[in-house]
Every structure is written in structure tokens, then in C-alpha cells.
């Protein structure tokens, strides 16, 4: 059974940083491109970033480019999202996603002063 467990969210002031983690199990983690997606209250799901199987290639949504960094540790079956210079618009539930549709329960991020 595929399991994805996100953690690391919380309340942070604008300009602050958070590091999200996603521990994967039940599948060969190193064999999949992985992504982070997010959903703000009342808004549709939004893709944030993706990383290829080996971690050598990453892509980002324009809204987070230059502020967020996606990475992975295949030895630990863990996906990360380093988020810097956070803005109020980054407030959302963040999920890691394994294709085609698997995602975890999410971790909430609130950016507010």
C-alpha cells in the first residue's frame, strides 16, 4: 500500500522559512518523479514543484521559483521542500504526490504576522 506522510508545516511570519518532509513507503520511491502540490482555502489544487527520479532535475511553478527548493533522499525514501521568503499567498495545505494520483494527508502552512 502506498503511503505518503507529510510533516513540517506550521505558522510562520512573512519572510520566514519552513522545511517540509514527506516519507514514502509501499513503493519503489527512487523509481518515480515526485512532486509537491498545494491547496489554499477555496482554491483548486496547485502544482508547486517536481523532481526527477535521481534528483538531478527540478521544475517549479513561477509563483515559487527562486524561493522554494525541492529535493529528495532516495536512501531515506524522503522528499523535501525548503520554503524561504514565505508570503501570505503561500498559505495552503501542502501535499507530496506520487504519480498518477497518490498523495498524503498533507501538512498545513500558514503565513501570517
C-alpha angles and dihedrals in degrees: 000000000000113000127182118182118189125196142161102073124131147124116312135168121246109279092028131119139236134180118214124200132196120194113202131202140163097052141051098279094190090058097066140069104235131206145191119225131177140200124204120202110284094003134102124258112283127203112232109176144336136205128197125240097271096037095243097115129049135176131193141195111252090243092065103028112129093016105059129054124195119203140159141208108208092187088061097036087234134139122200138197117195109198120193133176091021119201133201089253089063090068106120147106108279123212134183113224135206115195134289100020112319118127137157132244091274135232121246123236120193120184111194141132 
